[in-house]
């Protein structure tokens, strides 16, 4: 009917012993219902923690984006004004054949 690997052996708090049950069948329904409810609650807490971490991550991402949007972009500097042309320097003196010190 059932393979031995399909059977589960679990502690029954009502009868205070391990009971072997096929999948989907309960011998002590009240005790097992309570135990399954506790297990489901523990699983829900784990999922709740994972969901909470995902929500915190999402909120931090949104906060970071809002801060980056609020920061004024780098001030754009106007291009430098063109410099007026330098006055022409005096023309070089003709060489006299000696070195001026």
PETANOR-V835855 format. One record per residue. RES is the residue in three letters. PHI is phi in whole degrees, 0 to 359 (999 if undefined). OMEGA is omega in whole degrees, 0 to 359 (NA if undefined). NEAR is the number of other C-alpha atoms within 8 Angstrom. Layout:
BEGIN
res:RES phi:PHI omega:OMEGA near:NEAR
res:RES phi:PHI omega:OMEGA near:NEAR
END
This chain:
BEGIN
res:UNK phi:999 omega:177 near:2
res:UNK phi:241 omega:175 near:6
res:UNK phi:286 omega:183 near:6
res:UNK phi:298 omega:180 near:5
res:UNK phi:289 omega:179 near:5
res:UNK phi:282 omega:182 near:8
res:UNK phi:282 omega:179 near:11
res:UNK phi:244 omega:177 near:10
res:UNK phi:248 omega:183 near:8
res:UNK phi:226 omega:181 near:8
res:UNK phi:283 omega:177 near:8
res:UNK phi:257 omega:182 near:12
res:UNK phi:293 omega:179 near:7
res:UNK phi:289 omega:182 near:6
res:UNK phi:270 omega:180 near:5
res:UNK phi:55 omega:176 near:7
res:UNK phi:199 omega:175 near:7
res:UNK phi:281 omega:177 near:8
res:UNK phi:238 omega:178 near:10
res:UNK phi:263 omega:184 near:8
res:UNK phi:233 omega:171 near:11
res:UNK phi:287 omega:182 near:10
res:UNK phi:300 omega:177 near:7
res:UNK phi:81 omega:181 near:4
res:UNK phi:237 omega:180 near:6
res:UNK phi:237 omega:177 near:8
res:UNK phi:276 omega:179 near:6
res:UNK phi:245 omega:189 near:8
res:UNK phi:299 omega:182 near:7
res:UNK phi:295 omega:181 near:6
res:UNK phi:293 omega:181 near:10
res:UNK phi:292 omega:178 near:10
res:UNK phi:300 omega:179 near:8
res:UNK phi:294 omega:180 near:8
res:UNK phi:296 omega:178 near:8
res:UNK phi:297 omega:178 near:8
res:UNK phi:297 omega:178 near:8
res:UNK phi:295 omega:179 near:8
res:UNK phi:297 omega:178 near:8
res:UNK phi:296 omega:179 near:8
res:UNK phi:295 omega:178 near:8
res:UNK phi:296 omega:178 near:8
res:UNK phi:297 omega:180 near:8
res:UNK phi:296 omega:178 near:8
res:UNK phi:295 omega:178 near:8
res:UNK phi:295 omega:178 near:8
res:UNK phi:293 omega:178 near:8
res:UNK phi:298 omega:179 near:8
res:UNK phi:294 omega:179 near:8
res:UNK phi:297 omega:178 near:8
res:UNK phi:296 omega:179 near:8
res:UNK phi:297 omega:178 near:8
res:UNK phi:296 omega:178 near:8
res:UNK phi:295 omega:179 near:8
res:UNK phi:293 omega:178 near:8
res:UNK phi:297 omega:178 near:8
res:UNK phi:300 omega:180 near:8
res:UNK phi:297 omega:180 near:8
res:UNK phi:293 omega:177 near:8
res:UNK phi:295 omega:178 near:8
res:UNK phi:297 omega:179 near:8
res:UNK phi:296 omega:179 near:8
res:UNK phi:296 omega:179 near:8
res:UNK phi:299 omega:179 near:8
res:UNK phi:297 omega:180 near:8
res:UNK phi:295 omega:179 near:8
res:UNK phi:295 omega:180 near:8
res:UNK phi:295 omega:177 near:7
res:UNK phi:290 omega:182 near:7
res:UNK phi:284 omega:180 near:6
res:UNK phi:292 omega:180 near:6
res:UNK phi:296 omega:177 near:6
res:UNK phi:299 omega:182 near:4
res:UNK phi:309 omega:181 near:4
res:UNK phi:299 omega:180 near:5
res:UNK phi:274 omega:180 near:4
res:UNK phi:276 omega:176 near:4
res:UNK phi:291 omega:178 near:4
res:UNK phi:297 omega:182 near:4
res:UNK phi:297 omega:178 near:4
res:UNK phi:292 omega:177 near:4
res:UNK phi:291 omega:180 near:4
res:UNK phi:283 omega:177 near:4
res:UNK phi:296 omega:182 near:4
res:UNK phi:298 omega:180 near:4
res:UNK phi:288 omega:177 near:4
res:UNK phi:296 omega:181 near:4
res:UNK phi:299 omega:180 near:4
res:UNK phi:285 omega:181 near:4
res:UNK phi:295 omega:181 near:4
res:UNK phi:296 omega:180 near:4
res:UNK phi:296 omega:179 near:4
res:UNK phi:286 omega:177 near:4
res:UNK phi:292 omega:182 near:4
res:UNK phi:291 omega:181 near:5
res:UNK phi:258 omega:179 near:4
res:UNK phi:92 omega:176 near:4
res:UNK phi:238 omega:179 near:5
res:UNK phi:262 omega:177 near:4
res:UNK phi:275 omega:179 near:3
res:UNK phi:258 omega:NA near:2
END
